Amino acid sequence: MTARSSGRPRVVVLGAGFGGLWAARELARHAVDVDLVDRNNYHTFLPLLYQIAAAEVEPEGIVYPVRSIVRKFPNVRFTMGEVTGIDLAARKVSAGGSELPIDYLVLALGSVSNFFGVPGAAEHAFPLKTMDDGIALRNHILSRFEQAQNERDPSKRQRLLTFTIVGAGPTGVEFAGALAELVRGPLVSDYRSIDFREVRVVLLEAKDAVLGMLPRRLSDYARDRLRSMNVDVRLGTAVSRIDAESVTLLDGAVFPTETVIWSSGVSGDPVLRSWGLPQAGGGRITVGPTLQAKGHPEVYVVGDLSLAETAGAADPQVAPAAIQQGTTAARNIVRQSAGMEPLPFRYKDPGTMVTIGRNAAVVHMLGRSFTGFPAWVLWLVVHISNLIGFRNRLFVLVDWAMDYFFYERAVRLILASCRKCAS
Ligand SMILES: Cc1cc2nc3c(=O)[nH]c(=O)nc-3n(C[C@H](O)[C@H](O)[C@H](O)COP(=O)(O)OP(=O)(O)OC[C@H]3O[C@@H](n4cnc5c(N)ncnc54)[C@H](O)[C@@H]3O)c2cc1C
């Protein structure tokens, strides 16, 4: 890697997700040199990742090449590579086989699935955090149907055709709805020898409500809507063990399933501890009001990894928080390098919206709540407009239109090999 000799402050931004990309875009407008690093050469629009797993949209529709974004900015350089270490004393980062010198660091490495120590979960459950996860899950689900259509043993068929989602937060609810529609729509025509009364989509939630962070009226609507779509919603049900062929519940009940999707929680990547960055609750890094890490004023932490607080409450691990924090961190770095005090961050909550399926969503914003078709239309408009790039919006719109008007999911493809598809 060639060194830069502009004499301007060097800012390394780790992670090209929502937090890191928005930080880099803001920094690009100022007199600093920026190194943006990610293990992937693309940015992933995670809110639609579950639609990859449900064969609803094509992977290319929700990712965008980072280089297409940064090539517009002469002072931003992108490195594709794994971040393997941070040495704050020596002021350098090891990434992609290179060492990058830092004056300022923006840590925006996101989160990993938190299996809460449930035995077997890390080995046997499918996380839904990356594009690879989404494609692997799609492959696995479709492969279960391929196997089930020739399976004569009823108990084996039951395992193959039971799909269990753990965690009824937004991702669990959205995926349960999308999977139920995939199963009851396109797959019924594809697998004519399968008796679809044998197919079960189960949603397990330890708390007593789905979408527990929303007002009760909205969570009840989502629960009832899922049940009307034949999703077996089980509340107050905690998982105690997962293996390759079953899930065991805390009350001792065991039910057979070869597909467990884990959407129950996230934490900061435990590897950060070995880099000397102390992790607090949920593996997040505690920051002060200005988003600077405790004891390291040159390090800003944003997005899922940041334990930032607004009005005494931890900021949520959602895309708008990451975007707002990334932008604020960038502005604070510019202020700091000009000898000014960084400004405190305040999260502005734009509201929450979750879709359950065709014509059904819940929206809670600006103190108002609504459900049904208007909420669903708003969900569509917001998600399409937040995708990066005209081509991506067009791809996703076409896929949605095919699904809505023709009940056709064009991406019912078993493509790459994946760790759990075989057998
Ligand atoms: C399935 C799913 C659905 C979601 N739905 C919604 C939603 O509907 N609305 C909403 O607001 N939020 C949603 N979220 C949450 C939202 O996506 C996150 O809060 C947001 O992405 C956090 O941004 P971030 O920049 O912290 O992390 P990310 O966007 O995850 O970006 C982290 C980046 O760091 C890179 N990286 C990580 N470790 C390394 C390493 N060691 N070396 C190199 N690169 C690395 C990753 O490749 C990634 O590009 C969803 C999340 C998921 C997983």
The ligand as an SDF file (V2000), in Angstrom:
LIG
                    3D

 53 58  0  0  0  0  0  0  0  0999 V2000
  -31.5240   -9.1400    8.4440 C   0  0  0  0  0  0  0  0  0  0  0  0
  -31.4710   -7.7460    8.9880 C   0  0  0  0  0  0  0  0  0  0  0  0
  -32.5580   -6.9060    8.8120 C   0  0  0  0  0  0  0  0  0  0  0  0
  -32.5270   -5.6060    9.3080 C   0  0  0  0  0  0  0  0  0  0  0  0
  -33.6120   -4.7900    9.0830 N   0  0  0  0  0  0  0  0  0  0  0  0
  -33.5480   -3.5020    9.4780 C   0  0  0  0  0  0  0  0  0  0  0  0
  -34.6020   -2.6100    9.1620 C   0  0  0  0  0  0  0  0  0  0  0  0
  -35.6110   -3.0070    8.5600 O   0  0  0  0  0  0  0  0  0  0  0  0
  -34.4910   -1.3150    9.5470 N   0  0  0  0  0  0  0  0  0  0  0  0
  -33.3690   -0.8640   10.2180 C   0  0  0  0  0  0  0  0  0  0  0  0
  -33.2830    0.3280   10.5060 O   0  0  0  0  0  0  0  0  0  0  0  0
  -32.3690   -1.6880   10.5340 N   0  0  0  0  0  0  0  0  0  0  0  0
  -32.4180   -2.9920   10.1710 C   0  0  0  0  0  0  0  0  0  0  0  0
  -31.3940   -3.8410   10.4850 N   0  0  0  0  0  0  0  0  0  0  0  0
  -30.2890   -3.3480   11.3190 C   0  0  0  0  0  0  0  0  0  0  0  0
  -29.3190   -2.5300   10.5000 C   0  0  0  0  0  0  0  0  0  0  0  0
  -29.0330   -3.1810    9.2880 O   0  0  0  0  0  0  0  0  0  0  0  0
  -28.0600   -2.3020   11.3100 C   0  0  0  0  0  0  0  0  0  0  0  0
  -28.4020   -1.6350   12.4980 O   0  0  0  0  0  0  0  0  0  0  0  0
  -27.0420   -1.5000   10.5290 C   0  0  0  0  0  0  0  0  0  0  0  0
  -26.6460   -2.2060    9.3740 O   0  0  0  0  0  0  0  0  0  0  0  0
  -25.8460   -1.1850   11.3910 C   0  0  0  0  0  0  0  0  0  0  0  0
  -24.9060   -0.4910   10.6150 O   0  0  0  0  0  0  0  0  0  0  0  0
  -23.3410   -0.7030   10.8860 P   0  0  0  0  0  0  0  0  0  0  0  0
  -22.6350    0.2140    9.9620 O   0  0  0  0  0  0  0  0  0  0  0  0
  -23.0730   -0.6270   12.3240 O   0  0  0  0  0  0  0  0  0  0  0  0
  -23.0820   -2.2180   10.4920 O   0  0  0  0  0  0  0  0  0  0  0  0
  -23.2400   -2.9490    9.0810 P   0  0  0  0  0  0  0  0  0  0  0  0
  -24.1960   -2.2360    8.2150 O   0  0  0  0  0  0  0  0  0  0  0  0
  -23.5110   -4.3580    9.4250 O   0  0  0  0  0  0  0  0  0  0  0  0
  -21.7920   -2.8210    8.4400 O   0  0  0  0  0  0  0  0  0  0  0  0
  -20.6580   -3.4170    9.0260 C   0  0  0  0  0  0  0  0  0  0  0  0
  -19.6340   -3.6040    7.9210 C   0  0  0  0  0  0  0  0  0  0  0  0
  -18.3930   -4.0230    8.5040 O   0  0  0  0  0  0  0  0  0  0  0  0
  -17.8250   -5.0460    7.7290 C   0  0  0  0  0  0  0  0  0  0  0  0
  -16.9750   -5.8430    8.6050 N   0  0  0  0  0  0  0  0  0  0  0  0
  -17.3090   -6.4100    9.7960 C   0  0  0  0  0  0  0  0  0  0  0  0
  -16.2380   -6.9900   10.3590 N   0  0  0  0  0  0  0  0  0  0  0  0
  -15.2040   -6.8210    9.5120 C   0  0  0  0  0  0  0  0  0  0  0  0
  -13.8200   -7.1710    9.5470 C   0  0  0  0  0  0  0  0  0  0  0  0
  -13.2670   -7.8290   10.5810 N   0  0  0  0  0  0  0  0  0  0  0  0
  -13.0230   -6.8240    8.5090 N   0  0  0  0  0  0  0  0  0  0  0  0
  -13.5480   -6.1370    7.4560 C   0  0  0  0  0  0  0  0  0  0  0  0
  -14.8350   -5.7530    7.3830 N   0  0  0  0  0  0  0  0  0  0  0  0
  -15.6540   -6.0820    8.3950 C   0  0  0  0  0  0  0  0  0  0  0  0
  -19.0110   -5.8210    7.1720 C   0  0  0  0  0  0  0  0  0  0  0  0
  -18.6720   -6.5140    5.9810 O   0  0  0  0  0  0  0  0  0  0  0  0
  -20.0310   -4.6990    6.9290 C   0  0  0  0  0  0  0  0  0  0  0  0
  -19.9580   -4.1970    5.6190 O   0  0  0  0  0  0  0  0  0  0  0  0
  -31.3930   -5.1480   10.0020 C   0  0  0  0  0  0  0  0  0  0  0  0
  -30.3030   -5.9980   10.1820 C   0  0  0  0  0  0  0  0  0  0  0  0
  -30.3400   -7.2810    9.6790 C   0  0  0  0  0  0  0  0  0  0  0  0
  -29.1510   -8.1920    9.8680 C   0  0  0  0  0  0  0  0  0  0  0  0
  1  2  1  0
  2  3  1  0
  2 52  2  0
  3  4  2  0
  4  5  1  0
  4 50  1  0
  5  6  2  0
  6  7  1  0
  6 13  1  0
  7  8  2  0
  7  9  1  0
  9 10  1  0
 10 11  2  0
 10 12  1  0
 12 13  2  0
 13 14  1  0
 14 15  1  0
 14 50  1  0
 15 16  1  0
 16 17  1  0
 16 18  1  0
 18 19  1  0
 18 20  1  0
 20 21  1  0
 20 22  1  0
 22 23  1  0
 23 24  1  0
 24 25  2  0
 24 26  1  0
 24 27  1  0
 27 28  1  0
 28 29  2  0
 28 30  1  0
 28 31  1  0
 31 32  1  0
 32 33  1  0
 33 34  1  0
 33 48  1  0
 34 35  1  0
 35 36  1  0
 35 46  1  0
 36 37  1  0
 36 45  1  0
 37 38  2  0
 38 39  1  0
 39 40  1  0
 39 45  2  0
 40 41  1  0
 40 42  2  0
 42 43  1  0
 43 44  2  0
 44 45  1  0
 46 47  1  0
 46 48  1  0
 48 49  1  0
 50 51  2  0
 51 52  1  0
 52 53  1  0
M  END
$$$$
